[in-house]
Amino acid sequence: MILPIYALGFPVLNKKAKDIESIDETITTLITNMWETMYNAQGIGLAAPQIGKSLRLFIIDTEQMMDDDNDLVGVKKAFINATIVKEYDKPFDYEEGCLSIPDIRGNVTRNSRITISYQDLDGKQITEDYDGINARVIQHEYDHIEGKLFVDYLKPLKKRRIARKLDKIKKGEVSAGYRMKFYG
Ligand code: NI
């Protein structure tokens, strides 16, 4: 089932999400719906707060972004109760966007490698390292469960330049090409 994506302005997007106590049928159904919602919006990642659930859960699929020229292998996975334990290596700029903030893109500087600990669908605790695009998409989605958005990191000048557009998104004066829910 395709769920509406919550737009910038909803308090749930600025709140630190809560741990999932048990990975039951409610959670697996939610994850199935999140995949459907993400692909419908042509996204590469989606976090539970973006569909109005303050839970430490996000999904990513970077396989869609990889072509033959890439030596990186894409990742298609659900991350439950994740914690980034380490972010390191060279910081680099990358233009990010977000399904909750349609039509806005901006450069964000982040470290290029991470170590993340999370649970898989079976509840198994896993610790893995990621780099490049995979690390970047995970960092963006991880921010969602920490209550942060990529626009928070933009430089003051850029922030001023997009301020009006952000206000419009909050009020619902935007068309995204997928189902959204607006706060204002
Ligand atoms: Ni996002």
Backbone and ligand atoms as CSV (ligand in chain L), in Angstrom:
chain,resi,resn,atom,element,x,y,z
A,1,MET,N,N,0.835,-1.186,0.000
A,1,MET,CA,C,0.000,0.000,0.000
A,1,MET,C,C,0.881,1.251,0.000
A,2,ILE,N,N,0.561,2.158,-0.907
A,2,ILE,CA,C,1.324,3.413,-0.969
A,2,ILE,C,C,0.810,4.363,0.114
A,3,LEU,N,N,1.745,4.819,0.937
A,3,LEU,CA,C,1.391,5.715,2.040
A,3,LEU,C,C,1.732,7.156,1.652
A,4,PRO,N,N,1.000,8.124,2.219
A,4,PRO,CA,C,1.373,9.520,1.939
A,4,PRO,C,C,2.685,9.874,2.642
A,5,ILE,N,N,3.518,10.630,1.963
A,5,ILE,CA,C,4.786,11.055,2.545
A,5,ILE,C,C,4.589,12.394,3.252
A,6,TYR,N,N,5.013,12.446,4.501
A,6,TYR,CA,C,4.842,13.649,5.312
A,6,TYR,C,C,5.830,14.724,4.875
A,7,ALA,N,N,5.294,15.908,4.625
A,7,ALA,CA,C,6.123,17.023,4.155
A,7,ALA,C,C,6.780,17.764,5.312
A,8,LEU,N,N,7.838,18.452,4.973
A,8,LEU,CA,C,8.501,19.380,5.885
A,8,LEU,C,C,7.445,20.200,6.623
A,9,GLY,N,N,7.598,20.338,7.937
A,9,GLY,CA,C,6.626,21.081,8.726
A,9,GLY,C,C,6.003,20.203,9.804
A,10,PHE,N,N,5.937,18.891,9.545
A,10,PHE,CA,C,5.403,17.970,10.549
A,10,PHE,C,C,6.426,17.785,11.680
A,11,PRO,N,N,5.982,17.965,12.941
A,11,PRO,CA,C,6.899,17.800,14.078
A,11,PRO,C,C,7.581,16.422,14.109
A,12,VAL,N,N,6.918,15.379,13.582
A,12,VAL,CA,C,7.497,14.028,13.609
A,12,VAL,C,C,8.850,13.982,12.872
A,13,LEU,N,N,9.035,14.906,11.934
A,13,LEU,CA,C,10.292,14.936,11.165
A,13,LEU,C,C,11.442,15.573,11.948
A,14,ASN,N,N,11.112,16.232,13.041
A,14,ASN,CA,C,12.146,16.897,13.847
A,14,ASN,C,C,12.341,16.245,15.211
A,15,LYS,N,N,11.829,15.027,15.315
A,15,LYS,CA,C,11.848,14.337,16.588
A,15,LYS,C,C,12.749,13.107,16.525
A,16,LYS,N,N,13.490,12.854,17.593
A,16,LYS,CA,C,14.297,11.645,17.653
A,16,LYS,C,C,13.344,10.449,17.775
A,17,ALA,N,N,13.478,9.484,16.858
A,17,ALA,CA,C,12.537,8.363,16.812
A,17,ALA,C,C,12.852,7.312,17.882
A,18,LYS,N,N,11.836,6.519,18.190
A,18,LYS,CA,C,11.957,5.505,19.255
A,18,LYS,C,C,12.334,4.133,18.698
A,19,ASP,N,N,13.027,3.365,19.525
A,19,ASP,CA,C,13.400,1.990,19.164
A,19,ASP,C,C,12.168,1.127,18.912
A,20,ILE,N,N,12.317,0.170,18.026
A,20,ILE,CA,C,11.265,-0.814,17.774
A,20,ILE,C,C,11.499,-1.969,18.750
A,21,GLU,N,N,10.485,-2.251,19.556
A,21,GLU,CA,C,10.635,-3.258,20.617
A,21,GLU,C,C,10.645,-4.680,20.049
A,22,SER,N,N,9.687,-4.981,19.176
A,22,SER,CA,C,9.688,-6.311,18.561
A,22,SER,C,C,9.321,-6.210,17.081
A,23,ILE,N,N,10.027,-6.992,16.285
A,23,ILE,CA,C,9.808,-6.944,14.838
A,23,ILE,C,C,8.668,-7.904,14.502
A,24,ASP,N,N,7.452,-7.430,14.744
A,24,ASP,CA,C,6.267,-8.265,14.528
A,24,ASP,C,C,5.651,-7.982,13.151
A,25,GLU,N,N,4.434,-8.509,12.961
A,25,GLU,CA,C,3.788,-8.365,11.662
A,25,GLU,C,C,3.465,-6.916,11.309
A,26,THR,N,N,3.172,-6.119,12.341
A,26,THR,CA,C,2.889,-4.694,12.102
A,26,THR,C,C,4.107,-4.028,11.462
A,27,ILE,N,N,5.280,-4.382,11.959
A,27,ILE,CA,C,6.526,-3.787,11.453
A,27,ILE,C,C,6.852,-4.310,10.054
A,28,THR,N,N,6.702,-5.604,9.833
A,28,THR,CA,C,7.024,-6.140,8.505
A,28,THR,C,C,6.050,-5.604,7.443
A,29,THR,N,N,4.795,-5.426,7.827
A,29,THR,CA,C,3.820,-4.830,6.899
A,29,THR,C,C,4.187,-3.383,6.619
A,30,LEU,N,N,4.588,-2.683,7.671
A,30,LEU,CA,C,5.006,-1.287,7.514
A,30,LEU,C,C,6.185,-1.188,6.538
A,31,ILE,N,N,7.135,-2.105,6.686
A,31,ILE,CA,C,8.313,-2.095,5.806
A,31,ILE,C,C,7.906,-2.371,4.353
A,32,THR,N,N,7.026,-3.342,4.148
A,32,THR,CA,C,6.515,-3.632,2.802
A,32,THR,C,C,5.878,-2.383,2.186
A,33,ASN,N,N,5.077,-1.692,2.988
A,33,ASN,CA,C,4.420,-0.468,2.504
A,33,ASN,C,C,5.433,0.642,2.230
A,34,MET,N,N,6.486,0.676,3.036
A,34,MET,CA,C,7.522,1.698,2.830
A,34,MET,C,C,8.271,1.476,1.514
A,35,TRP,N,N,8.561,0.203,1.194
A,35,TRP,CA,C,9.212,-0.086,-0.104
A,35,TRP,C,C,8.342,0.409,-1.242
A,36,GLU,N,N,7.052,0.067,-1.150
A,36,GLU,CA,C,6.124,0.444,-2.217
A,36,GLU,C,C,6.035,1.971,-2.346
A,37,THR,N,N,5.986,2.631,-1.193
A,37,THR,CA,C,5.886,4.098,-1.159
A,37,THR,C,C,7.143,4.752,-1.734
A,38,MET,N,N,8.300,4.200,-1.368
A,38,MET,CA,C,9.575,4.752,-1.836
A,38,MET,C,C,9.726,4.607,-3.352
A,39,TYR,N,N,9.437,3.414,-3.865
A,39,TYR,CA,C,9.587,3.199,-5.318
A,39,TYR,C,C,8.578,4.028,-6.109
A,40,ASN,N,N,7.377,4.144,-5.563
A,40,ASN,CA,C,6.353,4.954,-6.223
A,40,ASN,C,C,6.808,6.411,-6.370
A,41,ALA,N,N,7.581,6.886,-5.388
A,41,ALA,CA,C,8.062,8.273,-5.409
A,41,ALA,C,C,9.439,8.379,-6.063
A,42,GLN,N,N,9.926,7.274,-6.596
A,42,GLN,CA,C,11.242,7.198,-7.233
A,42,GLN,C,C,12.364,7.623,-6.292
A,43,GLY,N,N,12.222,7.184,-5.045
A,43,GLY,CA,C,13.230,7.508,-4.036
A,43,GLY,C,C,14.285,6.420,-3.926
A,44,ILE,N,N,15.385,6.767,-3.248
A,44,ILE,CA,C,16.442,5.781,-2.997
A,44,ILE,C,C,16.529,5.452,-1.501
A,45,GLY,N,N,15.720,6.179,-0.721
A,45,GLY,CA,C,15.674,5.914,0.714
A,45,GLY,C,C,14.404,6.493,1.307
A,46,LEU,N,N,13.965,5.885,2.397
A,46,LEU,CA,C,12.774,6.386,3.095
A,46,LEU,C,C,12.873,5.984,4.564
A,47,ALA,N,N,12.555,6.935,5.440
A,47,ALA,CA,C,12.610,6.658,6.881
A,47,ALA,C,C,11.204,6.712,7.465
A,48,ALA,N,N,10.963,5.929,8.526
A,48,ALA,CA,C,9.625,5.824,9.122
A,48,ALA,C,C,9.006,7.186,9.495
A,49,PRO,N,N,9.784,8.145,10.042
A,49,PRO,CA,C,9.158,9.448,10.342
A,49,PRO,C,C,8.540,10.114,9.112
A,50,GLN,N,N,9.038,9.780,7.927
A,50,GLN,CA,C,8.509,10.377,6.697
A,50,GLN,C,C,7.127,9.843,6.334
A,51,ILE,N,N,6.727,8.754,6.981
A,51,ILE,CA,C,5.351,8.296,6.772
A,51,ILE,C,C,4.585,8.424,8.098
A,52,GLY,N,N,5.119,9.307,8.949
A,52,GLY,CA,C,4.417,9.679,10.173
A,52,GLY,C,C,4.637,8.785,11.377
A,53,LYS,N,N,5.598,7.843,11.260
A,53,LYS,CA,C,5.862,6.933,12.381
A,53,LYS,C,C,7.206,7.272,13.019
A,54,SER,N,N,7.156,7.616,14.291
A,54,SER,CA,C,8.394,7.959,14.986
A,54,SER,C,C,9.092,6.693,15.471
A,55,LEU,N,N,9.627,5.950,14.510
A,55,LEU,CA,C,10.289,4.676,14.803
A,55,LEU,C,C,11.680,4.668,14.172
A,56,ARG,N,N,12.618,3.954,14.839
A,56,ARG,CA,C,13.984,3.878,14.301
A,56,ARG,C,C,14.048,2.811,13.204
A,57,LEU,N,N,13.590,3.215,12.044
A,57,LEU,CA,C,13.514,2.314,10.896
A,57,LEU,C,C,13.687,3.121,9.617
A,58,PHE,N,N,14.570,2.629,8.732
A,58,PHE,CA,C,14.641,3.222,7.395
A,58,PHE,C,C,15.045,2.164,6.389
A,59,ILE,N,N,14.739,2.448,5.133
A,59,ILE,CA,C,15.092,1.532,4.044
A,59,ILE,C,C,15.907,2.313,3.019
A,60,ILE,N,N,16.803,1.618,2.344
A,60,ILE,CA,C,17.516,2.264,1.240
A,60,ILE,C,C,17.661,1.265,0.084
A,61,ASP,N,N,17.696,1.786,-1.113
A,61,ASP,CA,C,18.022,0.972,-2.285
A,61,ASP,C,C,18.899,1.802,-3.215
A,62,THR,N,N,20.210,1.600,-3.093
A,62,THR,CA,C,21.146,2.312,-3.962
A,62,THR,C,C,21.502,1.470,-5.187
A,63,GLU,N,N,20.941,0.249,-5.260
A,63,GLU,CA,C,21.180,-0.591,-6.456
A,63,GLU,C,C,20.692,0.137,-7.704
A,64,GLN,N,N,19.626,0.923,-7.520
A,64,GLN,CA,C,19.045,1.690,-8.626
A,64,GLN,C,C,20.027,2.700,-9.214
A,65,MET,N,N,20.999,3.139,-8.410
A,65,MET,CA,C,21.910,4.221,-8.823
A,65,MET,C,C,23.186,3.720,-9.470
A,66,MET,N,N,23.421,2.412,-9.334
A,66,MET,CA,C,24.698,1.887,-9.790
A,66,MET,C,C,24.636,1.525,-11.272
A,67,ASP,N,N,25.662,1.891,-12.004
A,67,ASP,CA,C,25.760,1.420,-13.377
A,67,ASP,C,C,27.105,0.710,-13.541
A,68,ASP,N,N,27.401,0.322,-14.757
A,68,ASP,CA,C,28.604,-0.486,-14.994
A,68,ASP,C,C,29.906,0.247,-14.662
A,69,ASP,N,N,29.852,1.577,-14.694
A,69,ASP,CA,C,31.058,2.356,-14.420
A,69,ASP,C,C,31.388,2.423,-12.926
A,70,ASN,N,N,30.402,2.096,-12.122
A,70,ASN,CA,C,30.597,2.153,-10.675
A,70,ASN,C,C,31.268,0.902,-10.157
A,71,ASP,N,N,32.293,1.073,-9.308
A,71,ASP,CA,C,32.866,-0.121,-8.692
A,71,ASP,C,C,32.172,-0.383,-7.358
A,72,LEU,N,N,31.255,0.508,-6.991
A,72,LEU,CA,C,30.498,0.312,-5.764
A,72,LEU,C,C,29.361,-0.680,-5.991
A,73,VAL,N,N,29.066,-1.450,-4.984
A,73,VAL,CA,C,27.934,-2.361,-5.059
A,73,VAL,C,C,26.772,-1.707,-4.310
A,74,GLY,N,N,25.607,-1.701,-4.934
A,74,GLY,CA,C,24.438,-1.092,-4.309
A,74,GLY,C,C,23.943,-1.879,-3.106
A,75,VAL,N,N,23.176,-1.204,-2.278
A,75,VAL,CA,C,22.633,-1.818,-1.076
A,75,VAL,C,C,21.120,-1.656,-1.082
A,76,LYS,N,N,20.430,-2.771,-0.849
A,76,LYS,CA,C,18.972,-2.733,-0.747
A,76,LYS,C,C,18.617,-3.414,0.568
A,77,LYS,N,N,18.191,-2.625,1.537
A,77,LYS,CA,C,18.081,-3.163,2.883
A,77,LYS,C,C,17.207,-2.312,3.800
A,78,ALA,N,N,16.628,-2.959,4.808
A,78,ALA,CA,C,15.932,-2.245,5.881
A,78,ALA,C,C,16.842,-2.208,7.101
A,79,PHE,N,N,16.958,-1.058,7.715
A,79,PHE,CA,C,17.785,-0.878,8.915
A,79,PHE,C,C,16.865,-0.604,10.104
A,80,ILE,N,N,16.894,-1.502,11.084
A,80,ILE,CA,C,16.039,-1.369,12.263
A,80,ILE,C,C,16.903,-1.041,13.479
A,81,ASN,N,N,16.449,-0.068,14.266
A,81,ASN,CA,C,17.147,0.375,15.493
A,81,ASN,C,C,18.630,0.672,15.238
A,82,ALA,N,N,18.892,1.389,14.188
A,82,ALA,CA,C,20.283,1.661,13.800
A,82,ALA,C,C,20.955,2.702,14.695
A,83,THR,N,N,22.265,2.536,14.838
A,83,THR,CA,C,23.126,3.533,15.471
A,83,THR,C,C,24.371,3.646,14.603
A,84,ILE,N,N,24.709,4.842,14.194
A,84,ILE,CA,C,25.982,5.035,13.507
A,84,ILE,C,C,27.034,5.146,14.601
A,85,VAL,N,N,27.945,4.175,14.635
A,85,VAL,CA,C,28.938,4.153,15.706
A,85,VAL,C,C,30.171,4.983,15.365
A,86,LYS,N,N,30.405,5.175,14.064
A,86,LYS,CA,C,31.576,5.936,13.660
A,86,LYS,C,C,31.354,6.548,12.275
A,87,GLU,N,N,31.778,7.794,12.128
A,87,GLU,CA,C,31.805,8.441,10.809
A,87,GLU,C,C,33.217,8.945,10.632
A,88,TYR,N,N,33.847,8.605,9.534
A,88,TYR,CA,C,35.252,8.974,9.391
A,88,TYR,C,C,35.643,9.132,7.919
A,89,ASP,N,N,36.906,9.365,7.717
A,89,ASP,CA,C,37.494,9.558,6.389
A,89,ASP,C,C,37.070,10.908,5.794
A,90,LYS,N,N,37.633,11.170,4.623
A,90,LYS,CA,C,37.495,12.505,3.998
A,90,LYS,C,C,36.062,12.987,3.895
A,91,PRO,N,N,35.790,14.212,4.398
A,91,PRO,CA,C,34.461,14.776,4.167
A,91,PRO,C,C,34.321,15.145,2.695
A,92,PHE,N,N,33.139,14.913,2.120
A,92,PHE,CA,C,32.925,15.328,0.740
A,92,PHE,C,C,31.527,15.913,0.545
A,93,ASP,N,N,31.421,16.765,-0.462
A,93,ASP,CA,C,30.153,17.420,-0.783
A,93,ASP,C,C,29.344,16.553,-1.729
A,94,TYR,N,N,28.051,16.502,-1.507
A,94,TYR,CA,C,27.176,15.758,-2.405
A,94,TYR,C,C,25.816,16.438,-2.382
A,95,GLU,N,N,25.210,16.544,-3.555
A,95,GLU,CA,C,23.918,17.198,-3.630
A,95,GLU,C,C,22.810,16.247,-3.186
A,96,GLU,N,N,22.121,16.632,-2.106
A,96,GLU,CA,C,21.061,15.786,-1.562
A,96,GLU,C,C,19.682,16.358,-1.854
A,97,GLY,N,N,18.721,15.478,-1.814
A,97,GLY,CA,C,17.319,15.860,-1.926
A,97,GLY,C,C,16.555,14.994,-0.943
A,98,CYS,N,N,15.268,15.232,-0.786
A,98,CYS,CA,C,14.495,14.484,0.202
A,98,CYS,C,C,13.038,14.428,-0.224
A,99,LEU,N,N,12.426,13.253,-0.120
A,99,LEU,CA,C,11.033,13.092,-0.544
A,99,LEU,C,C,10.075,13.964,0.272
A,100,SER,N,N,10.487,14.353,1.483
A,100,SER,CA,C,9.653,15.221,2.324
A,100,SER,C,C,9.807,16.692,1.959
A,101,ILE,N,N,10.804,16.989,1.112
A,101,ILE,CA,C,11.098,18.383,0.729
A,101,ILE,C,C,11.237,18.448,-0.794
A,102,PRO,N,N,10.119,18.254,-1.517
A,102,PRO,CA,C,10.216,18.142,-2.979
A,102,PRO,C,C,10.800,19.385,-3.650
A,103,ASP,N,N,11.524,19.146,-4.746
A,103,ASP,CA,C,12.071,20.212,-5.588
A,103,ASP,C,C,13.202,21.025,-4.976
A,104,ILE,N,N,13.702,20.588,-3.829
A,104,ILE,CA,C,14.829,21.301,-3.215
A,104,ILE,C,C,16.030,20.364,-3.208
A,105,ARG,N,N,17.165,20.886,-3.669
A,105,ARG,CA,C,18.398,20.110,-3.597
A,105,ARG,C,C,19.474,21.017,-3.038
A,106,GLY,N,N,20.455,20.412,-2.388
A,106,GLY,CA,C,21.525,21.235,-1.838
A,106,GLY,C,C,22.721,20.407,-1.438
A,107,ASN,N,N,23.886,21.038,-1.488
A,107,ASN,CA,C,25.124,20.353,-1.134
A,107,ASN,C,C,25.273,20.197,0.370
A,108,VAL,N,N,25.591,18.977,0.766
A,108,VAL,CA,C,25.832,18.686,2.176
A,108,VAL,C,C,27.203,18.021,2.284
A,109,THR,N,N,27.990,18.454,3.263
A,109,THR,CA,C,29.300,17.866,3.506
A,109,THR,C,C,29.172,16.795,4.589
A,110,ARG,N,N,29.618,15.599,4.258
A,110,ARG,CA,C,29.600,14.516,5.252
A,110,ARG,C,C,30.855,13.676,5.098
A,111,ASN,N,N,31.202,12.949,6.149
A,111,ASN,CA,C,32.324,12.013,6.071
A,111,ASN,C,C,31.996,10.905,5.082
A,112,SER,N,N,33.041,10.332,4.477
A,112,SER,CA,C,32.784,9.377,3.403
A,112,SER,C,C,32.663,7.918,3.864
A,113,ARG,N,N,32.978,7.645,5.132
A,113,ARG,CA,C,32.845,6.266,5.612
A,113,ARG,C,C,32.103,6.226,6.945
A,114,ILE,N,N,31.335,5.157,7.102
A,114,ILE,CA,C,30.621,4.987,8.375
A,114,ILE,C,C,30.688,3.535,8.850
A,115,THR,N,N,30.528,3.384,10.155
A,115,THR,CA,C,30.281,2.078,10.744
A,115,THR,C,C,28.909,2.171,11.391
A,116,ILE,N,N,28.041,1.250,11.021
A,116,ILE,CA,C,26.668,1.285,11.527
A,116,ILE,C,C,26.294,-0.054,12.145
A,117,SER,N,N,25.560,0.037,13.234
A,117,SER,CA,C,25.080,-1.152,13.918
A,117,SER,C,C,23.555,-1.111,13.865
A,118,TYR,N,N,22.927,-2.218,13.493
A,118,TYR,CA,C,21.471,-2.232,13.353
A,118,TYR,C,C,20.943,-3.657,13.461
A,119,GLN,N,N,19.627,-3.796,13.437
A,119,GLN,CA,C,19.013,-5.121,13.421
A,119,GLN,C,C,18.406,-5.368,12.042
A,120,ASP,N,N,18.504,-6.622,11.588
A,120,ASP,CA,C,17.838,-6.962,10.331
A,120,ASP,C,C,16.409,-7.426,10.631
A,121,LEU,N,N,15.695,-7.893,9.615
A,121,LEU,CA,C,14.292,-8.290,9.786
A,121,LEU,C,C,14.103,-9.455,10.766
A,122,ASP,N,N,15.166,-10.249,10.946
A,122,ASP,CA,C,15.082,-11.359,11.899
A,122,ASP,C,C,15.480,-10.934,13.310
A,123,GLY,N,N,15.795,-9.666,13.457
A,123,GLY,CA,C,16.186,-9.170,14.776
A,123,GLY,C,C,17.656,-9.373,15.088
A,124,LYS,N,N,18.395,-9.897,14.105
A,124,LYS,CA,C,19.824,-10.148,14.297
A,124,LYS,C,C,20.599,-8.831,14.327
A,125,GLN,N,N,21.509,-8.711,15.300
A,125,GLN,CA,C,22.328,-7.490,15.412
A,125,GLN,C,C,23.495,-7.560,14.426
A,126,ILE,N,N,23.639,-6.531,13.609
A,126,ILE,CA,C,24.668,-6.524,12.565
A,126,ILE,C,C,25.473,-5.234,12.660
A,127,THR,N,N,26.790,-5.332,12.465
A,127,THR,CA,C,27.628,-4.138,12.376
A,127,THR,C,C,28.366,-4.182,11.048
A,128,GLU,N,N,28.254,-3.090,10.274
A,128,GLU,CA,C,28.851,-3.068,8.936
A,128,GLU,C,C,29.478,-1.714,8.646
A,129,ASP,N,N,30.413,-1.704,7.687
A,129,ASP,CA,C,31.017,-0.465,7.201
A,129,ASP,C,C,30.464,-0.163,5.817
A,130,TYR,N,N,30.247,1.113,5.560
A,130,TYR,CA,C,29.807,1.547,4.233
A,130,TYR,C,C,30.599,2.773,3.808
A,131,ASP,N,N,30.737,2.943,2.499
A,131,ASP,CA,C,31.399,4.151,2.010
A,131,ASP,C,C,30.671,4.685,0.767
A,132,GLY,N,N,31.188,5.784,0.252
A,132,GLY,CA,C,30.639,6.387,-0.971
A,132,GLY,C,C,29.157,6.692,-0.876
A,133,ILE,N,N,28.460,6.417,-1.990
A,133,ILE,CA,C,27.026,6.709,-2.087
A,133,ILE,C,C,26.223,5.947,-1.031
A,134,ASN,N,N,26.631,4.712,-0.780
A,134,ASN,CA,C,25.898,3.925,0.216
A,134,ASN,C,C,25.939,4.604,1.582
A,135,ALA,N,N,27.143,5.040,1.985
A,135,ALA,CA,C,27.290,5.736,3.274
A,135,ALA,C,C,26.442,7.006,3.269
A,136,ARG,N,N,26.498,7.736,2.172
A,136,ARG,CA,C,25.778,9.005,2.053
A,136,ARG,C,C,24.269,8.831,2.231
A,137,VAL,N,N,23.713,7.846,1.544
A,137,VAL,CA,C,22.260,7.640,1.634
A,137,VAL,C,C,21.880,7.170,3.048
A,138,ILE,N,N,22.710,6.315,3.621
A,138,ILE,CA,C,22.453,5.861,4.994
A,138,ILE,C,C,22.509,7.055,5.960
A,139,GLN,N,N,23.517,7.912,5.807
A,139,GLN,CA,C,23.642,9.081,6.695
A,139,GLN,C,C,22.409,9.977,6.600
A,140,HIS,N,N,21.919,10.171,5.393
A,140,HIS,CA,C,20.728,11.005,5.184
A,140,HIS,C,C,19.505,10.377,5.883
A,141,GLU,N,N,19.313,9.076,5.668
A,141,GLU,CA,C,18.155,8.401,6.270
A,141,GLU,C,C,18.303,8.295,7.782
A,142,TYR,N,N,19.520,8.065,8.225
A,142,TYR,CA,C,19.785,7.990,9.667
A,142,TYR,C,C,19.429,9.314,10.336
A,143,ASP,N,N,19.753,10.410,9.678
A,143,ASP,CA,C,19.380,11.727,10.202
A,143,ASP,C,C,17.879,11.819,10.453
A,144,HIS,N,N,17.089,11.220,9.566
A,144,HIS,CA,C,15.629,11.262,9.743
A,144,HIS,C,C,15.211,10.638,11.072
A,145,ILE,N,N,15.840,9.534,11.456
A,145,ILE,CA,C,15.435,8.920,12.730
A,145,ILE,C,C,16.034,9.653,13.931
A,146,GLU,N,N,16.957,10.580,13.663
A,146,GLU,CA,C,17.509,11.448,14.707
A,146,GLU,C,C,16.802,12.808,14.724
A,147,GLY,N,N,15.821,12.961,13.827
A,147,GLY,CA,C,15.051,14.202,13.782
A,147,GLY,C,C,15.720,15.335,13.028
A,148,LYS,N,N,16.656,14.985,12.148
A,148,LYS,CA,C,17.370,16.015,11.376
A,148,LYS,C,C,17.060,15.902,9.885
A,149,LEU,N,N,17.119,17.040,9.207
A,149,LEU,CA,C,16.869,17.087,7.766
A,149,LEU,C,C,18.070,17.703,7.061
A,150,PHE,N,N,18.259,17.349,5.795
A,150,PHE,CA,C,19.457,17.840,5.101
A,150,PHE,C,C,19.495,19.360,4.979
A,151,VAL,N,N,18.317,19.992,4.948
A,151,VAL,CA,C,18.296,21.460,4.827
A,151,VAL,C,C,18.877,22.145,6.067
A,152,ASP,N,N,18.902,21.421,7.188
A,152,ASP,CA,C,19.508,21.976,8.414
A,152,ASP,C,C,21.000,22.257,8.222
A,153,TYR,N,N,21.628,21.540,7.288
A,153,TYR,CA,C,23.083,21.657,7.103
A,153,TYR,C,C,23.485,22.694,6.051
A,154,LEU,N,N,22.514,23.220,5.332
A,154,LEU,CA,C,22.854,24.127,4.236
A,154,LEU,C,C,23.463,25.430,4.751
A,155,LYS,N,N,24.278,26.037,3.904
A,155,LYS,CA,C,24.948,27.284,4.278
A,155,LYS,C,C,23.921,28.409,4.385
A,156,PRO,N,N,24.174,29.408,5.253
A,156,PRO,CA,C,23.203,30.485,5.499
A,156,PRO,C,C,22.667,31.147,4.227
A,157,LEU,N,N,23.539,31.387,3.270
A,157,LEU,CA,C,23.100,32.038,2.027
A,157,LEU,C,C,22.081,31.177,1.284
A,158,LYS,N,N,22.404,29.889,1.159
A,158,LYS,CA,C,21.514,28.943,0.482
A,158,LYS,C,C,20.191,28.828,1.246
A,159,LYS,N,N,20.281,28.810,2.566
A,159,LYS,CA,C,19.084,28.721,3.403
A,159,LYS,C,C,18.156,29.904,3.143
A,160,ARG,N,N,18.755,31.095,3.053
A,160,ARG,CA,C,17.946,32.289,2.786
A,160,ARG,C,C,17.307,32.207,1.408
A,161,ARG,N,N,18.070,31.665,0.462
A,161,ARG,CA,C,17.601,31.598,-0.912
A,161,ARG,C,C,16.395,30.667,-1.078
A,162,ILE,N,N,16.326,29.629,-0.243
A,162,ILE,CA,C,15.232,28.659,-0.393
A,162,ILE,C,C,14.127,28.840,0.655
A,163,ALA,N,N,14.286,29.825,1.530
A,163,ALA,CA,C,13.346,30.016,2.648
A,163,ALA,C,C,11.877,30.089,2.193
A,164,ARG,N,N,11.640,30.847,1.133
A,164,ARG,CA,C,10.263,30.988,0.646
A,164,ARG,C,C,9.698,29.678,0.118
A,165,LYS,N,N,10.555,28.961,-0.611
A,165,LYS,CA,C,10.143,27.658,-1.153
A,165,LYS,C,C,9.802,26.683,-0.025
A,166,LEU,N,N,10.601,26.724,1.045
A,166,LEU,CA,C,10.350,25.838,2.182
A,166,LEU,C,C,9.017,26.174,2.841
A,167,ASP,N,N,8.725,27.459,2.959
A,167,ASP,CA,C,7.437,27.888,3.518
A,167,ASP,C,C,6.275,27.367,2.682
A,168,LYS,N,N,6.460,27.417,1.370
A,168,LYS,CA,C,5.416,26.925,0.471
A,168,LYS,C,C,5.193,25.427,0.650
A,169,ILE,N,N,6.287,24.689,0.814
A,169,ILE,CA,C,6.159,23.238,1.023
A,169,ILE,C,C,5.369,22.976,2.303
A,170,LYS,N,N,5.708,23.726,3.363
A,170,LYS,CA,C,4.994,23.547,4.645
A,170,LYS,C,C,3.493,23.778,4.476
A,171,LYS,N,N,3.151,24.734,3.633
A,171,LYS,CA,C,1.726,25.069,3.425
A,171,LYS,C,C,1.053,24.164,2.389
A,172,GLY,N,N,1.838,23.327,1.741
A,172,GLY,CA,C,1.258,22.416,0.760
A,172,GLY,C,C,1.166,23.015,-0.632
A,173,GLU,N,N,1.843,24.131,-0.827
A,173,GLU,CA,C,1.810,24.775,-2.144
A,173,GLU,C,C,2.933,24.238,-3.021
A,174,VAL,N,N,2.869,22.925,-3.264
A,174,VAL,CA,C,3.875,22.250,-4.073
A,174,VAL,C,C,3.246,20.987,-4.642
A,175,SER,N,N,3.655,20.614,-5.841
A,175,SER,CA,C,3.164,19.335,-6.338
A,175,SER,C,C,4.357,18.419,-6.580
A,176,ALA,N,N,4.275,17.243,-5.988
A,176,ALA,CA,C,5.446,16.370,-5.957
A,176,ALA,C,C,5.391,15.225,-6.962
A,177,GLY,N,N,4.236,14.924,-7.480
A,177,GLY,CA,C,4.138,13.774,-8.374
A,177,GLY,C,C,3.950,12.467,-7.614
A,178,TYR,N,N,3.814,12.543,-6.296
A,178,TYR,CA,C,3.456,11.397,-5.462
A,178,TYR,C,C,2.617,11.916,-4.317
A,179,ARG,N,N,1.972,10.993,-3.605
A,179,ARG,CA,C,1.054,11.385,-2.541
A,179,ARG,C,C,1.805,11.955,-1.343
A,180,MET,N,N,1.392,13.145,-0.914
A,180,MET,CA,C,2.009,13.762,0.261
A,180,MET,C,C,0.946,14.211,1.254
A,181,LYS,N,N,1.404,14.441,2.476
A,181,LYS,CA,C,0.528,14.963,3.510
A,181,LYS,C,C,1.185,16.231,4.044
A,182,PHE,N,N,0.397,17.280,4.188
A,182,PHE,CA,C,0.944,18.576,4.608
A,182,PHE,C,C,0.416,18.980,5.976
A,183,TYR,N,N,1.259,19.669,6.698
A,183,TYR,CA,C,0.934,20.044,8.079
A,183,TYR,C,C,0.107,21.328,8.128
A,184,GLY,N,N,0.522,22.308,7.323
A,184,GLY,CA,C,-0.095,23.622,7.391
A,184,GLY,C,C,-1.390,23.753,6.590
L,1,NI,NI,NI,15.070,12.528,3.303
